[in-house]
Amino acid sequence: MLDETGWHVGGTSAWLHGLVGPDATAYVIDPTRSGAIAERLLGLDYAGLMIHDGWSPYDNFLNAEHQQCLGHLLRRCHELLETATRGAVCFPRRISELLQHGLDLRDRHAAGHLSDHGLAVCRGRLHHALLDAIYPSKTNAANERLAQHLWNHKGDLLTFLKHPGIDATNWRGELAMRFGVILRKVWGGNRTWIGAHAQAVLMSVWRTCWQRGQNAVNFLSHLLRRSRPVFVGVPP
């Protein structure tokens, strides 16, 4: 999962990038929001799963399998419904209903009320229902922008039903960002870029140890007391 949020280093604007896996997290503080950060850490030939908010630079990972964050899409539908009038409410309401149905299918399968075959059949029907709702041109400009985004990523909306067990939203990435934001202070090392880099490394180690049920203080203490420098990974 990938996410990014605003940051400051020495009073100038910057960005905190986070890449979150099942048992490891990597943070990078950079002057830009560039997608080159993810490219550098993962490599453009990355062929795993990417769950994200639909930011366009992630489309460059052509070999990866993508899941658009349904949380972001549902919020976008809700925002459209807050201002839409008359017939313009139909499209965001329909998309919201279909995405919610996808989440319901996930929950029914997880509870054992829907077989693997049944899930596959329902996923196919839901995919076609989404295409039917997205494809026609919309007279409302805001609805058309959402429809174009959904059409461009039509194969990335129901990946969580294709591979049961993966997340349908980017909540892990957003949670990792909140962990970093509490340290978004000058005293956290953000007066200089050297300090910001050190903070990103320490946050990566700390968060990864937490994910693996390890004590980060003990790990770092043991590492610093070694008699000679050595390259080590975080504890398995």
N, C-alpha and C positions, 0 to 999 in steps of 0.2 A: 504494500500500500504506500502511496506517495501523497505528500501534502507539503504546503509551504505557507509561511505567514510572515508578516512584516517584522522587522528587527531594527535595531540601531547600534551602531558602533562609533564611539567617539562623537556622538551627536549627529552623525550622518545616516541616511536611510540605508538599510540592508535587508536581507531576507534570510530566514531560517528554513532550510530544506530538511525534510525528514523522509527516510525510506524505512519502512517497517516490515519485517518478516515475522514468521511465527515465533522465532526465538532470538531475534537480533534486531537492533535499531541503529541506523547510522544518521547522524546529524551533520549538516554542513552549513556554515554561515558564510554568505557570499554577498558581494555588493549588488548583485542582480537577481532577478527571478528567472534567469535563463534556464531553459530545459537542458542545457549542456551539463548541468550538475548531475541529473539523473543519467544522462548518457555516459558521463565519466565513471560513475559508480557502478552502473549495471552493464554498460556496453550496448551499442545499438543492436547487436545480435542476440540480446536477451530473449529467451524463448519461454519464460515462465508466465505466471499470472500477474497482472497489474490491475489493482483496484484503485480508482482515482475519480476526481470530480469532473473529468472531461476536458481538462486544460489541453489545448491543441498540441503543444510540444510532445505530449505523450503518444500522439498518433504516429510519431516517427519510429516507434518500436514496432516494426512491421511483423516481426516473428513472435511477438508476445500475444497472449490471450488476454483480452481486456474485459473488465466489468465496470460499467459506468455506475457511479454511486447513486443508488435509488433515492437516498436521503436528499441529495441535492436536487434531483429531478422532481421529487414530490414537493419540496419547498418552492421550487420554481413554479409549479402548477398552482400552489397555494397563493403565491404572490400575484399571479395572473388573475386568479379568481377574485382577489380583493378589489381589483380595479375594473374587471371586465363587466360589460353590460350586454343585455339582450342575448343574441345568438353567440356572442364571443365567449360565453361561459362554457359552451358545450365541449370544445376541444380540450382545454385543461382539465375539465371535470372527467371526461372520458379517459384521458391518459392517466390521471390519478387513480381512477377505478381499476384500470388494467394493471398498473404497477402494484397496487395493493393486492390485487388478485394473485399476482406472482408471489408476493410475500406469504399470502395465505396457503398457496400450494406448497411452498417451502416448509411451512409449519406443519401442514398435514402429513407431508412425507416424513418429516423428522419424528412425528408422533406415531408413525406406523400405520396411519390411516390411508396412505396412498402408496402403492407399489412403485418400484423403479419404472416398470413399463407404463403404469398409469401416469407417472410424473412426466415421462417423455412425451406421451400423447397430449397431455394437457399443456406442456410447454410449446409443442408445435401449434396447437390451436391458439394459444395466447400470442405467440409470435405473429401469426397471420392476422389476429385481431388488432394488434398494434400497428402492423403495416397498413391495414385498412383505414385506421384512424389517422395515421401520419401522412399518408401519400397525397391526398387531395390538397390543392393549393388553398391557403387560408386568406380570407379577405382582411382579417385583422393582422396588422404588422407584427405585433408581439407574439401572437400565436404562430405566425409563419416562421419567426426566428426559432422558436422552440421546436417546431416541426422539422425544420432543416437540420437542427442539431441532432434530433432523434433519428432522422433518416440517415444522416452521415454515420451514425453509430448504431444502426439497427441490429448489427450482429453482436453488440456489446451490452445489450440490456438484460438478457436472461442467462448469462453465463453461470450465475449462481444456481440455476435450476439444471443446467447441463452437468455441473460438477457439485452435487449436494455436499454441503459442509463448508463451502467457502462463503465469505461474507457478501451480502448484497449491498452494503454501504461501506464508506471509507471511515467508519467510526474509529478504528484502531489508529489510523493516521491522524485523525483530528485529536484523539486522546494524547498521542505522542506530542503533538504541537502544544497542547495545554501544559504538558510537563515542562516543555522548554520555555513557555511564556512566563511562568512563575519566576524564571531566572533572567528575564529580560530587563536587567538593571545594570547600571554602571558598575556596582560592586560585584556583579557576576563575572567581571573580566572584560567588559565591553568598552573600555576606554581606548583600546588599541586593537588592531587586527590580529596581532600576535596573541593577545589575551582572548579574543573572540575565537580564534582557532583552538586554543587550549580548552576553552569552555565546550566547544562542539565535541572535541575528543572525549572529555570527561563525561559529558552528558550521554554520549554514545555508549561508553563503557558502563555507566551507572544504569542506564535504561536496559541494556542487554542483560546485565547481571540480574536485574529485577525480573525480567522475563523468564530467566532460567532458574529462578528461585535461589540465587546465590547472593551472598553478602558482599556488596561492592567495596565497602571499607576494608574488609578482610582481604579481598582479592588485591586491591591496590596496595595495602600495607605489606603484604607478602611480596608483591612485585618490587616495591621500592627498597625492601631490605635485602634483596639479593646481592651477593658479593660481586657480581659482574653483570654488565648489561646483557639482556637477552630479549629476543623477539618472541613474544607470546601472544596467543589469542585469548579471548575471553573464555572462562571456564565452560566446559561442555555441560 
